[in-house]
């Protein structure tokens, strides 16, 4: 759906600007000069006639620039992305077993998703630059500078209407939205591959093979277990780490009795 919006707003564009040339001799004036252009924006092939304000003679001019490469590249990526998305949807729904067989389907899907993410970024950036150049080349004030009649102060040249570029601006926005969408899908496609599954199995095996020092070591047996110093009965009365044999339980009371 996003790919459709991207190539439709760019590939289906057509615009028009209007200029006015008011000569000193009013009979030679042309107050409505319409210049139409469209995708793929080969502006150097857009010709138009304007008065020279020198008798009835008119001159033929053309817009400046050829921006078809960036526009066609952007539309081509959008069309192929749409076709691949459509094919992938059919495979997901009707050929799920074939898709997962030998892990080949997810790997191909992952690689294609990464490639399309990169191409969306490149094509959107190229078309954004191309659109900026198209706006400059079709600016009525810039086009008026091409006319010889407008170089004479006795003649009045005015822009009447500028082309509407809102749909082209929208195409650039959808281009970057497609990049974000495809780049975000990289993770979800990666989870379907064997690389992600093998990584999880490796982590599980590592946890199983980890030495069980905390279950068999000093915390459960040596220190706090049945043989430990804190749980062993009579630790303060027998030979231990704090004194001699029965130093607290027998020696003190016997000495006191002998004195008595």
C-alpha positions in Angstrom: 0.0 0.0 0.0 2.8 2.4 0.8 4.6 1.5 -2.4 1.5 2.3 -4.4 1.2 5.7 -2.9 4.9 6.4 -3.6 4.8 5.6 -7.3 1.3 6.9 -7.9 2.0 10.4 -6.5 5.2 10.7 -8.5 4.6 8.8 -11.7 1.2 10.3 -12.2 2.1 13.9 -11.7 1.5 16.7 -14.3 1.9 20.4 -13.5 1.6 23.7 -15.2 2.8 27.3 -14.7 1.5 30.5 -16.3 3.4 33.6 -17.2 2.4 37.0 -18.5 4.4 39.2 -20.9 3.1 42.8 -21.2 4.9 44.5 -24.1 5.2 48.3 -24.5 3.2 47.7 -27.7 0.0 46.1 -26.3 -0.8 44.3 -29.5 2.4 42.2 -29.1 1.6 41.2 -25.5 0.8 37.7 -24.3 -0.8 37.7 -20.9 -1.4 33.9 -20.6 1.6 31.8 -21.5 1.0 28.2 -20.2 3.9 25.8 -19.7 2.9 22.2 -18.9 5.3 19.5 -17.7 4.9 16.0 -16.3 6.7 12.9 -15.2 9.5 11.9 -15.9 10.6 15.6 -15.8 12.7 15.9 -18.9 12.3 19.6 -18.7 14.7 20.4 -21.5 12.2 18.8 -23.9 9.3 21.1 -22.7 9.1 23.9 -25.4 7.0 27.0 -25.3 6.6 30.1 -27.3 6.8 33.7 -26.0 6.6 37.1 -27.6 9.8 39.1 -28.1 8.0 42.4 -28.1 9.7 43.2 -31.4 6.9 43.2 -33.9 5.0 39.9 -34.2 8.0 37.7 -33.9 8.0 35.0 -31.3 10.7 32.9 -29.9 10.7 29.3 -28.8 12.3 28.4 -25.5 12.6 25.3 -23.3 12.9 24.7 -19.6 16.2 23.8 -18.1 17.2 20.4 -16.8 16.7 16.7 -17.1 15.6 15.1 -13.8 14.2 11.9 -15.2 16.9 9.6 -13.8 16.1 10.2 -10.1 12.3 10.2 -10.7 12.4 7.0 -12.8 14.7 5.3 -10.3 12.3 6.2 -7.5 9.2 4.9 -9.4 11.0 1.8 -10.4 11.9 0.9 -6.9 8.4 1.5 -5.8 6.9 -0.7 -8.5 9.3 -3.6 -7.8 8.7 -3.2 -4.0 4.9 -3.4 -4.6 5.3 -6.5 -6.9 7.6 -8.3 -4.4 5.2 -7.5 -1.5 2.4 -8.9 -3.4 4.3 -12.1 -4.3 5.5 -12.5 -0.7 1.9 -12.2 0.6 0.8 -15.0 -1.7 3.7 -17.2 -0.6 3.0 -16.5 3.1 -0.6 -17.5 2.8 -0.6 -20.4 0.3 2.9 -21.8 0.3 4.0 -21.6 3.9 5.5 -25.1 3.9 7.6 -24.4 0.8 8.6 -21.1 2.3 10.1 -22.8 5.4 11.6 -25.8 3.6 15.4 -26.0 4.1 15.3 -22.4 5.5 15.8 -21.1 2.0 12.7 -19.0 1.8 13.3 -17.0 5.0 17.0 -16.4 4.0 16.0 -15.1 0.5 13.3 -13.0 2.1 15.7 -11.5 4.6 18.3 -10.6 1.9 15.7 -9.0 -0.3 14.3 -7.0 2.6 17.7 -5.6 3.4 18.3 -4.7 -0.3 15.0 -3.0 -0.6 15.5 -1.0 2.6 18.8 0.3 1.2 17.3 1.1 -2.2 14.4 2.9 -0.6 16.8 5.1 1.3 18.9 5.8 -1.8 16.0 6.4 -4.2 14.1 8.6 -1.8 17.2 10.8 -1.1 17.9 11.0 -4.9 14.3 12.0 -5.7 14.2 14.5 -2.9 17.3 16.2 -4.5 15.7 15.9 -7.9 12.4 17.4 -6.7 14.3 20.4 -5.3 15.9 21.0 -8.7 12.5 20.6 -10.4 11.0 23.3 -8.2 13.8 25.7 -9.1 13.6 24.9 -12.8 9.9 25.5 -12.9 9.8 28.5 -10.7 8.0 31.2 -12.8 10.6 33.9 -11.7 13.4 31.7 -13.0 11.6 31.0 -16.3 11.0 34.7 -16.9 14.8 35.2 -16.9 15.0 33.1 -20.1 12.9 35.5 -22.1 14.6 38.2 -24.1 11.5 40.5 -23.8 11.8 40.5 -20.0 15.3 42.0 -20.2 13.9 45.3 -21.5 12.6 47.6 -18.8 9.8 48.9 -21.0 8.1 45.4 -20.9 6.4 43.9 -17.9 6.9 40.2 -17.2 4.9 38.7 -14.3 4.3 35.2 -12.9 0.6 34.4 -13.0 0.5 30.9 -11.5 3.1 28.6 -10.0 2.9 24.8 -10.4 1.4 22.8 -7.5 3.9 20.4 -6.0 2.0 18.9 -3.1 1.7 15.5 -4.6 5.4 15.4 -5.4 6.2 16.4 -1.8 3.9 13.6 -0.7 5.9 11.1 -2.8 9.1 12.0 -1.0 7.4 11.5 2.3 6.1 8.1 1.3 9.5 7.2 0.0 11.1 7.7 3.5 8.1 6.0 5.1 8.7 2.9 2.9 12.4 3.0 4.0 11.3 3.0 7.7 8.7 0.2 7.0 11.2 -2.1 5.2 14.0 -1.4 7.6 11.7 -2.3 10.6 10.7 -5.5 8.9 14.3 -6.7 8.8 14.1 -7.8 12.4 10.8 -9.8 11.9 12.2 -11.5 8.8 15.5 -12.3 10.6 13.5 -14.1 13.3 12.2 -16.5 10.7 15.7 -17.4 9.5 17.9 -20.2 10.8 20.5 -17.7 12.0 18.1 -16.5 14.7 17.2 -20.1 15.7 20.8 -21.3 15.8 21.7 -18.3 18.0 19.0 -19.2 20.5 20.1 -22.8 20.6 23.7 -21.7 21.2 22.7 -19.5 24.1 20.6 -22.4 25.6 23.5 -24.8 25.3 25.8 -22.3 26.9 23.5 -22.0 29.9 23.3 -25.8 30.3 27.0 -26.3 30.2 27.7 -23.6 32.8 29.5 -25.1 35.9 27.2 -25.6 38.9 29.6 -24.1 41.4 26.8 -22.3 43.3 24.8 -25.6 43.8 27.7 -27.7 45.0 30.2 -25.3 46.4 30.7 -23.7 49.8 27.4 -21.9 50.0 25.2 -25.0 50.2 27.6 -27.6 51.9 30.7 -26.0 53.2 29.2 -22.9 54.9 25.5 -23.3 55.3 25.0 -27.1 54.7 24.9 -29.9 57.2 28.7 -29.9 57.5 29.1 -26.2 57.7 30.3 -24.2 60.6 27.0 -22.4 61.2 24.6 -25.4 61.0 26.9 -28.0 62.7 25.7 -28.6 66.2 28.1 -27.7 69.0 30.3 -25.5 66.9 31.2 -23.3 69.9 31.6 -26.3 72.3 33.8 -28.6 70.3 37.0 -28.0 68.5 36.2 -25.3 66.0 37.4 -22.1 64.6 36.6 -19.9 67.6 38.3 -21.7 70.5 39.7 -24.8 72.3 37.7 -28.0 73.0 34.7 -27.1 75.2 36.2 -23.9 76.1 32.9 -22.1 76.6 30.7 -24.9 77.8 32.9 -26.8 80.3 36.0 -24.9 81.3 34.3 -21.9 82.9 31.8 -23.7 85.1 34.4 -26.3 86.4 36.9 -23.7 87.5 34.1 -21.8 89.4 33.1 -25.0 91.2 36.7 -25.8 92.3 37.1 -22.4 93.8 34.0 -22.8 95.8 
